[in-house]
Amino acid sequence: MRNCDAFGVQNVHFVFRDESPFNPRRVGKSSSSSANKWLDFTVHHSTSACIASLKSTNHVLAATVSDSSAIAVADAELGHSNLAIWFGNENRGLSSQAIDAADFLITVPLTGMVQSINVSAAVSIILYQTTQHRQGTDYMLDPQAREALTTNFLQR
């Protein structure tokens, strides 16, 4: 959540398929430095519900995988204005359903002996790279949306 806030990701979706659901607004106050109070969350109880929600709002879906067939994050087209990036559970990764629903697959190429990094590290690398793709492009909210978001923040 802290990485999302740091890189300007406002909307975070959680899928609780195999895990016990929690309220993202209440969990993470210490681990996210209270970034959770500045973000908007949508909780889904199935992968298919999340896919349907994102597809209904014309999101382009990118799935993060540890696979040599995936596009290296530095080479991926991350400038889509309505991009949703899937990150999996650290133990199991993404479900095959989430991977199959993706419009493209991305990976963080690793050169060490351990071929994985924790999800927080992956999120920060990929979101940083996404901001690099978007430099010089106007992704800012319009004045009315900014005012509504500011009002919402102040009420939190």
CNS distance restraints for C-alpha pairs under 8 A (distance, minus, plus):
assign (resid   1 and name CA) (resid   5 and name CA) 6.26 0.50 0.50
assign (resid   1 and name CA) (resid  32 and name CA) 5.93 0.50 0.50
assign (resid   1 and name CA) (resid  35 and name CA) 6.08 0.50 0.50
assign (resid   1 and name CA) (resid  36 and name CA) 6.04 0.50 0.50
assign (resid   1 and name CA) (resid  39 and name CA) 7.84 0.50 0.50
assign (resid   2 and name CA) (resid   6 and name CA) 6.06 0.50 0.50
assign (resid   2 and name CA) (resid  32 and name CA) 4.94 0.50 0.50
assign (resid   2 and name CA) (resid  33 and name CA) 6.94 0.50 0.50
assign (resid   2 and name CA) (resid  34 and name CA) 7.91 0.50 0.50
assign (resid   2 and name CA) (resid  35 and name CA) 5.24 0.50 0.50
assign (resid   2 and name CA) (resid  36 and name CA) 7.41 0.50 0.50
assign (resid   3 and name CA) (resid   7 and name CA) 6.18 0.50 0.50
assign (resid   3 and name CA) (resid 120 and name CA) 7.43 0.50 0.50
assign (resid   3 and name CA) (resid 123 and name CA) 6.80 0.50 0.50
assign (resid   3 and name CA) (resid 124 and name CA) 5.71 0.50 0.50
assign (resid   3 and name CA) (resid 127 and name CA) 7.76 0.50 0.50
assign (resid   4 and name CA) (resid   8 and name CA) 6.09 0.50 0.50
assign (resid   4 and name CA) (resid   9 and name CA) 4.74 0.50 0.50
assign (resid   4 and name CA) (resid  10 and name CA) 7.05 0.50 0.50
assign (resid   4 and name CA) (resid  12 and name CA) 7.88 0.50 0.50
assign (resid   4 and name CA) (resid 123 and name CA) 7.94 0.50 0.50
assign (resid   4 and name CA) (resid 127 and name CA) 7.63 0.50 0.50
assign (resid   5 and name CA) (resid   9 and name CA) 5.72 0.50 0.50
assign (resid   5 and name CA) (resid  10 and name CA) 6.76 0.50 0.50
assign (resid   5 and name CA) (resid  35 and name CA) 6.25 0.50 0.50
assign (resid   5 and name CA) (resid  38 and name CA) 7.30 0.50 0.50
assign (resid   5 and name CA) (resid  39 and name CA) 6.93 0.50 0.50
assign (resid   7 and name CA) (resid 127 and name CA) 6.36 0.50 0.50
assign (resid   7 and name CA) (resid 128 and name CA) 6.87 0.50 0.50
assign (resid   7 and name CA) (resid 131 and name CA) 7.18 0.50 0.50
assign (resid   9 and name CA) (resid  39 and name CA) 7.89 0.50 0.50
assign (resid  10 and name CA) (resid  38 and name CA) 7.86 0.50 0.50
assign (resid  10 and name CA) (resid  39 and name CA) 5.25 0.50 0.50
assign (resid  10 and name CA) (resid  40 and name CA) 5.99 0.50 0.50
assign (resid  11 and name CA) (resid  39 and name CA) 6.25 0.50 0.50
assign (resid  11 and name CA) (resid  40 and name CA) 4.90 0.50 0.50
assign (resid  11 and name CA) (resid  41 and name CA) 5.84 0.50 0.50
assign (resid  11 and name CA) (resid  42 and name CA) 7.60 0.50 0.50
assign (resid  12 and name CA) (resid  39 and name CA) 7.17 0.50 0.50
assign (resid  12 and name CA) (resid  40 and name CA) 6.22 0.50 0.50
assign (resid  12 and name CA) (resid  41 and name CA) 4.96 0.50 0.50
assign (resid  12 and name CA) (resid  42 and name CA) 6.44 0.50 0.50
assign (resid  13 and name CA) (resid  41 and name CA) 5.66 0.50 0.50
assign (resid  13 and name CA) (resid  42 and name CA) 4.73 0.50 0.50
assign (resid  13 and name CA) (resid  43 and name CA) 5.84 0.50 0.50
assign (resid  13 and name CA) (resid  44 and name CA) 7.34 0.50 0.50
assign (resid  13 and name CA) (resid  50 and name CA) 7.61 0.50 0.50
assign (resid  14 and name CA) (resid  41 and name CA) 7.43 0.50 0.50
assign (resid  14 and name CA) (resid  42 and name CA) 6.31 0.50 0.50
assign (resid  14 and name CA) (resid  43 and name CA) 4.89 0.50 0.50
assign (resid  14 and name CA) (resid  44 and name CA) 6.02 0.50 0.50
assign (resid  15 and name CA) (resid  43 and name CA) 6.08 0.50 0.50
assign (resid  15 and name CA) (resid  44 and name CA) 4.74 0.50 0.50
assign (resid  15 and name CA) (resid  45 and name CA) 5.68 0.50 0.50
assign (resid  15 and name CA) (resid  46 and name CA) 6.04 0.50 0.50
assign (resid  15 and name CA) (resid  47 and name CA) 6.18 0.50 0.50
assign (resid  15 and name CA) (resid  50 and name CA) 6.95 0.50 0.50
assign (resid  16 and name CA) (resid  20 and name CA) 6.54 0.50 0.50
assign (resid  16 and name CA) (resid  21 and name CA) 5.53 0.50 0.50
assign (resid  16 and name CA) (resid  43 and name CA) 7.43 0.50 0.50
assign (resid  16 and name CA) (resid  44 and name CA) 6.23 0.50 0.50
assign (resid  16 and name CA) (resid  45 and name CA) 4.96 0.50 0.50
assign (resid  16 and name CA) (resid  46 and name CA) 6.50 0.50 0.50
assign (resid  17 and name CA) (resid  45 and name CA) 5.46 0.50 0.50
assign (resid  17 and name CA) (resid  46 and name CA) 5.16 0.50 0.50
assign (resid  17 and name CA) (resid  47 and name CA) 6.92 0.50 0.50
assign (resid  22 and name CA) (resid  27 and name CA) 7.19 0.50 0.50
assign (resid  23 and name CA) (resid  27 and name CA) 6.24 0.50 0.50
assign (resid  24 and name CA) (resid  28 and name CA) 7.14 0.50 0.50
assign (resid  24 and name CA) (resid  36 and name CA) 6.73 0.50 0.50
assign (resid  24 and name CA) (resid  41 and name CA) 7.04 0.50 0.50
assign (resid  25 and name CA) (resid  36 and name CA) 5.66 0.50 0.50
assign (resid  25 and name CA) (resid  37 and name CA) 6.17 0.50 0.50
assign (resid  25 and name CA) (resid  41 and name CA) 7.79 0.50 0.50
assign (resid  26 and name CA) (resid  36 and name CA) 7.83 0.50 0.50
assign (resid  27 and name CA) (resid  36 and name CA) 7.89 0.50 0.50
assign (resid  28 and name CA) (resid  32 and name CA) 5.22 0.50 0.50
assign (resid  28 and name CA) (resid  33 and name CA) 7.47 0.50 0.50
assign (resid  28 and name CA) (resid  34 and name CA) 6.74 0.50 0.50
assign (resid  28 and name CA) (resid  36 and name CA) 6.78 0.50 0.50
assign (resid  29 and name CA) (resid  33 and name CA) 5.67 0.50 0.50
assign (resid  29 and name CA) (resid  34 and name CA) 4.35 0.50 0.50
assign (resid  29 and name CA) (resid  35 and name CA) 7.32 0.50 0.50
assign (resid  29 and name CA) (resid  36 and name CA) 6.87 0.50 0.50
assign (resid  30 and name CA) (resid  34 and name CA) 6.39 0.50 0.50
assign (resid  32 and name CA) (resid  36 and name CA) 6.68 0.50 0.50
assign (resid  34 and name CA) (resid  38 and name CA) 7.80 0.50 0.50
assign (resid  35 and name CA) (resid  39 and name CA) 6.89 0.50 0.50
assign (resid  36 and name CA) (resid  40 and name CA) 8.00 0.50 0.50
assign (resid  37 and name CA) (resid 153 and name CA) 7.82 0.50 0.50
assign (resid  37 and name CA) (resid 156 and name CA) 6.72 0.50 0.50
assign (resid  38 and name CA) (resid 153 and name CA) 6.30 0.50 0.50
assign (resid  38 and name CA) (resid 156 and name CA) 7.97 0.50 0.50
assign (resid  44 and name CA) (resid  49 and name CA) 6.17 0.50 0.50
assign (resid  44 and name CA) (resid  50 and name CA) 5.78 0.50 0.50
assign (resid  45 and name CA) (resid  49 and name CA) 7.10 0.50 0.50
assign (resid  46 and name CA) (resid  50 and name CA) 6.62 0.50 0.50
assign (resid  47 and name CA) (resid  51 and name CA) 6.17 0.50 0.50
assign (resid  47 and name CA) (resid  97 and name CA) 7.12 0.50 0.50
assign (resid  47 and name CA) (resid  98 and name CA) 6.60 0.50 0.50
assign (resid  48 and name CA) (resid  52 and name CA) 6.04 0.50 0.50
assign (resid  48 and name CA) (resid  97 and name CA) 7.76 0.50 0.50
assign (resid  49 and name CA) (resid  53 and name CA) 6.14 0.50 0.50
assign (resid  50 and name CA) (resid  54 and name CA) 6.18 0.50 0.50
assign (resid  51 and name CA) (resid  55 and name CA) 5.94 0.50 0.50
assign (resid  51 and name CA) (resid  98 and name CA) 7.58 0.50 0.50
assign (resid  51 and name CA) (resid 101 and name CA) 7.25 0.50 0.50
assign (resid  52 and name CA) (resid  56 and name CA) 5.94 0.50 0.50
assign (resid  53 and name CA) (resid  57 and name CA) 6.72 0.50 0.50
assign (resid  54 and name CA) (resid  58 and name CA) 6.49 0.50 0.50
assign (resid  54 and name CA) (resid  59 and name CA) 5.38 0.50 0.50
assign (resid  54 and name CA) (resid  84 and name CA) 7.59 0.50 0.50
assign (resid  55 and name CA) (resid  59 and name CA) 5.48 0.50 0.50
assign (resid  55 and name CA) (resid  60 and name CA) 7.64 0.50 0.50
assign (resid  58 and name CA) (resid  82 and name CA) 6.99 0.50 0.50
assign (resid  59 and name CA) (resid  82 and name CA) 4.90 0.50 0.50
assign (resid  59 and name CA) (resid  83 and name CA) 5.42 0.50 0.50
assign (resid  59 and name CA) (resid  84 and name CA) 6.07 0.50 0.50
assign (resid  60 and name CA) (resid  80 and name CA) 7.18 0.50 0.50
assign (resid  60 and name CA) (resid  82 and name CA) 6.15 0.50 0.50
assign (resid  60 and name CA) (resid  83 and name CA) 4.85 0.50 0.50
assign (resid  60 and name CA) (resid  84 and name CA) 6.00 0.50 0.50
assign (resid  60 and name CA) (resid 102 and name CA) 7.76 0.50 0.50
assign (resid  60 and name CA) (resid 103 and name CA) 6.31 0.50 0.50
assign (resid  61 and name CA) (resid  83 and name CA) 6.17 0.50 0.50
assign (resid  61 and name CA) (resid  84 and name CA) 5.00 0.50 0.50
assign (resid  61 and name CA) (resid  85 and name CA) 5.96 0.50 0.50
assign (resid  61 and name CA) (resid  86 and name CA) 7.23 0.50 0.50
assign (resid  61 and name CA) (resid 101 and name CA) 7.43 0.50 0.50
assign (resid  61 and name CA) (resid 102 and name CA) 4.80 0.50 0.50
assign (resid  61 and name CA) (resid 103 and name CA) 5.19 0.50 0.50
assign (resid  61 and name CA) (resid 104 and name CA) 6.86 0.50 0.50
assign (resid  62 and name CA) (resid  83 and name CA) 7.39 0.50 0.50
assign (resid  62 and name CA) (resid  84 and name CA) 6.23 0.50 0.50
assign (resid  62 and name CA) (resid  85 and name CA) 4.75 0.50 0.50
assign (resid  62 and name CA) (resid  86 and name CA) 6.04 0.50 0.50
assign (resid  62 and name CA) (resid 102 and name CA) 5.32 0.50 0.50
assign (resid  62 and name CA) (resid 103 and name CA) 5.91 0.50 0.50
assign (resid  62 and name CA) (resid 104 and name CA) 5.12 0.50 0.50
assign (resid  62 and name CA) (resid 105 and name CA) 5.57 0.50 0.50
assign (resid  62 and name CA) (resid 106 and name CA) 6.72 0.50 0.50
assign (resid  63 and name CA) (resid  85 and name CA) 5.88 0.50 0.50
assign (resid  63 and name CA) (resid  86 and name CA) 4.69 0.50 0.50
assign (resid  63 and name CA) (resid  87 and name CA) 6.70 0.50 0.50
assign (resid  63 and name CA) (resid  94 and name CA) 7.83 0.50 0.50
assign (resid  63 and name CA) (resid  98 and name CA) 7.21 0.50 0.50
assign (resid  63 and name CA) (resid  99 and name CA) 5.80 0.50 0.50
assign (resid  63 and name CA) (resid 102 and name CA) 5.69 0.50 0.50
assign (resid  63 and name CA) (resid 103 and name CA) 7.95 0.50 0.50
assign (resid  63 and name CA) (resid 104 and name CA) 6.54 0.50 0.50
assign (resid  63 and name CA) (resid 105 and name CA) 4.88 0.50 0.50
assign (resid  63 and name CA) (resid 106 and name CA) 6.14 0.50 0.50
assign (resid  64 and name CA) (resid  85 and name CA) 7.21 0.50 0.50
assign (resid  64 and name CA) (resid  86 and name CA) 6.00 0.50 0.50
assign (resid  64 and name CA) (resid  87 and name CA) 5.72 0.50 0.50
assign (resid  64 and name CA) (resid  88 and name CA) 7.46 0.50 0.50
assign (resid  64 and name CA) (resid  94 and name CA) 7.85 0.50 0.50
assign (resid  64 and name CA) (resid 105 and name CA) 5.90 0.50 0.50
assign (resid  64 and name CA) (resid 106 and name CA) 4.95 0.50 0.50
assign (resid  64 and name CA) (resid 107 and name CA) 5.56 0.50 0.50
assign (resid  65 and name CA) (resid  70 and name CA) 7.06 0.50 0.50
assign (resid  65 and name CA) (resid  93 and name CA) 7.58 0.50 0.50
assign (resid  65 and name CA) (resid  94 and name CA) 7.54 0.50 0.50
assign (resid  65 and name CA) (resid 105 and name CA) 6.64 0.50 0.50
assign (resid  65 and name CA) (resid 106 and name CA) 6.20 0.50 0.50
assign (resid  65 and name CA) (resid 107 and name CA) 5.41 0.50 0.50
assign (resid  66 and name CA) (resid  70 and name CA) 7.68 0.50 0.50
assign (resid  66 and name CA) (resid 107 and name CA) 5.74 0.50 0.50
assign (resid  66 and name CA) (resid 108 and name CA) 7.41 0.50 0.50
assign (resid  66 and name CA) (resid 115 and name CA) 7.73 0.50 0.50
assign (resid  66 and name CA) (resid 116 and name CA) 7.34 0.50 0.50
assign (resid  67 and name CA) (resid 107 and name CA) 6.80 0.50 0.50
assign (resid  68 and name CA) (resid 107 and name CA) 7.91 0.50 0.50
assign (resid  70 and name CA) (resid 104 and name CA) 7.77 0.50 0.50
assign (resid  70 and name CA) (resid 105 and name CA) 4.91 0.50 0.50
assign (resid  70 and name CA) (resid 106 and name CA) 4.94 0.50 0.50
assign (resid  70 and name CA) (resid 107 and name CA) 5.75 0.50 0.50
assign (resid  71 and name CA) (resid  75 and name CA) 6.44 0.50 0.50
assign (resid  71 and name CA) (resid  76 and name CA) 5.80 0.50 0.50
assign (resid  71 and name CA) (resid 104 and name CA) 7.94 0.50 0.50
assign (resid  71 and name CA) (resid 105 and name CA) 6.11 0.50 0.50
assign (resid  71 and name CA) (resid 106 and name CA) 4.68 0.50 0.50
assign (resid  71 and name CA) (resid 107 and name CA) 6.04 0.50 0.50
assign (resid  72 and name CA) (resid  76 and name CA) 6.25 0.50 0.50
assign (resid  72 and name CA) (resid 106 and name CA) 5.74 0.50 0.50
assign (resid  72 and name CA) (resid 107 and name CA) 5.08 0.50 0.50
assign (resid  72 and name CA) (resid 108 and name CA) 5.89 0.50 0.50
assign (resid  72 and name CA) (resid 109 and name CA) 6.18 0.50 0.50
assign (resid  73 and name CA) (resid 106 and name CA) 5.57 0.50 0.50
assign (resid  73 and name CA) (resid 107 and name CA) 5.58 0.50 0.50
assign (resid  73 and name CA) (resid 108 and name CA) 5.70 0.50 0.50
assign (resid  73 and name CA) (resid 109 and name CA) 7.80 0.50 0.50
assign (resid  73 and name CA) (resid 126 and name CA) 6.52 0.50 0.50
assign (resid  73 and name CA) (resid 129 and name CA) 7.05 0.50 0.50
assign (resid  74 and name CA) (resid 129 and name CA) 6.56 0.50 0.50
assign (resid  76 and name CA) (resid 106 and name CA) 6.80 0.50 0.50
assign (resid  77 and name CA) (resid 133 and name CA) 7.64 0.50 0.50
assign (resid  78 and name CA) (resid  83 and name CA) 7.35 0.50 0.50
assign (resid  78 and name CA) (resid 129 and name CA) 7.89 0.50 0.50
assign (resid  78 and name CA) (resid 130 and name CA) 5.35 0.50 0.50
assign (resid  78 and name CA) (resid 133 and name CA) 6.07 0.50 0.50
assign (resid  78 and name CA) (resid 134 and name CA) 7.69 0.50 0.50
assign (resid  79 and name CA) (resid  83 and name CA) 7.78 0.50 0.50
assign (resid  79 and name CA) (resid 130 and name CA) 6.73 0.50 0.50
assign (resid  79 and name CA) (resid 133 and name CA) 5.40 0.50 0.50
assign (resid  79 and name CA) (resid 134 and name CA) 5.38 0.50 0.50
assign (resid  81 and name CA) (resid 139 and name CA) 7.31 0.50 0.50
assign (resid  86 and name CA) (resid  94 and name CA) 7.67 0.50 0.50
assign (resid  86 and name CA) (resid  98 and name CA) 7.69 0.50 0.50
assign (resid  87 and name CA) (resid  93 and name CA) 7.43 0.50 0.50
assign (resid  87 and name CA) (resid  94 and name CA) 6.72 0.50 0.50
assign (resid  87 and name CA) (resid 119 and name CA) 7.13 0.50 0.50
assign (resid  87 and name CA) (resid 123 and name CA) 7.50 0.50 0.50
assign (resid  88 and name CA) (resid  92 and name CA) 7.06 0.50 0.50
assign (resid  88 and name CA) (resid  93 and name CA) 4.11 0.50 0.50
assign (resid  88 and name CA) (resid  94 and name CA) 4.19 0.50 0.50
assign (resid  88 and name CA) (resid  95 and name CA) 7.63 0.50 0.50
assign (resid  88 and name CA) (resid 119 and name CA) 7.49 0.50 0.50
assign (resid  89 and name CA) (resid  93 and name CA) 4.68 0.50 0.50
assign (resid  89 and name CA) (resid  94 and name CA) 6.47 0.50 0.50
assign (resid  89 and name CA) (resid 119 and name CA) 7.52 0.50 0.50
assign (resid  90 and name CA) (resid 118 and name CA) 6.45 0.50 0.50
assign (resid  90 and name CA) (resid 119 and name CA) 6.07 0.50 0.50
assign (resid  94 and name CA) (resid  98 and name CA) 6.25 0.50 0.50
assign (resid  94 and name CA) (resid  99 and name CA) 6.65 0.50 0.50
assign (resid  95 and name CA) (resid  99 and name CA) 6.42 0.50 0.50
assign (resid  96 and name CA) (resid 100 and name CA) 5.95 0.50 0.50
assign (resid  97 and name CA) (resid 101 and name CA) 6.17 0.50 0.50
assign (resid  98 and name CA) (resid 102 and name CA) 6.39 0.50 0.50
assign (resid  99 and name CA) (resid 105 and name CA) 7.54 0.50 0.50
assign (resid 108 and name CA) (resid 122 and name CA) 7.17 0.50 0.50
assign (resid 108 and name CA) (resid 125 and name CA) 7.79 0.50 0.50
assign (resid 108 and name CA) (resid 126 and name CA) 7.66 0.50 0.50
assign (resid 110 and name CA) (resid 115 and name CA) 6.15 0.50 0.50
assign (resid 110 and name CA) (resid 116 and name CA) 7.51 0.50 0.50
assign (resid 111 and name CA) (resid 115 and name CA) 7.58 0.50 0.50
assign (resid 117 and name CA) (resid 121 and name CA) 6.38 0.50 0.50
assign (resid 117 and name CA) (resid 122 and name CA) 6.54 0.50 0.50
assign (resid 118 and name CA) (resid 122 and name CA) 6.41 0.50 0.50
assign (resid 119 and name CA) (resid 123 and name CA) 6.02 0.50 0.50
assign (resid 120 and name CA) (resid 124 and name CA) 6.27 0.50 0.50
assign (resid 121 and name CA) (resid 125 and name CA) 6.25 0.50 0.50
assign (resid 122 and name CA) (resid 126 and name CA) 6.08 0.50 0.50
assign (resid 123 and name CA) (resid 127 and name CA) 5.87 0.50 0.50
assign (resid 124 and name CA) (resid 128 and name CA) 5.88 0.50 0.50
assign (resid 125 and name CA) (resid 129 and name CA) 6.22 0.50 0.50
assign (resid 126 and name CA) (resid 130 and name CA) 6.10 0.50 0.50
assign (resid 127 and name CA) (resid 131 and name CA) 6.29 0.50 0.50
assign (resid 128 and name CA) (resid 132 and name CA) 6.46 0.50 0.50
assign (resid 129 and name CA) (resid 133 and name CA) 6.45 0.50 0.50
assign (resid 130 and name CA) (resid 134 and name CA) 6.41 0.50 0.50
assign (resid 131 and name CA) (resid 135 and name CA) 6.25 0.50 0.50
assign (resid 134 and name CA) (resid 138 and name CA) 7.98 0.50 0.50
assign (resid 134 and name CA) (resid 139 and name CA) 7.76 0.50 0.50
assign (resid 141 and name CA) (resid 145 and name CA) 5.75 0.50 0.50
assign (resid 141 and name CA) (resid 146 and name CA) 5.64 0.50 0.50
assign (resid 142 and name CA) (resid 146 and name CA) 6.15 0.50 0.50
assign (resid 143 and name CA) (resid 147 and name CA) 6.14 0.50 0.50
assign (resid 144 and name CA) (resid 148 and name CA) 6.20 0.50 0.50
assign (resid 145 and name CA) (resid 149 and name CA) 6.10 0.50 0.50
assign (resid 146 and name CA) (resid 150 and name CA) 6.09 0.50 0.50
assign (resid 147 and name CA) (resid 151 and name CA) 6.14 0.50 0.50
assign (resid 148 and name CA) (resid 152 and name CA) 6.16 0.50 0.50
assign (resid 149 and name CA) (resid 153 and name CA) 6.13 0.50 0.50
assign (resid 150 and name CA) (resid 154 and name CA) 6.22 0.50 0.50
assign (resid 151 and name CA) (resid 155 and name CA) 6.39 0.50 0.50
assign (resid 152 and name CA) (resid 156 and name CA) 6.56 0.50 0.50
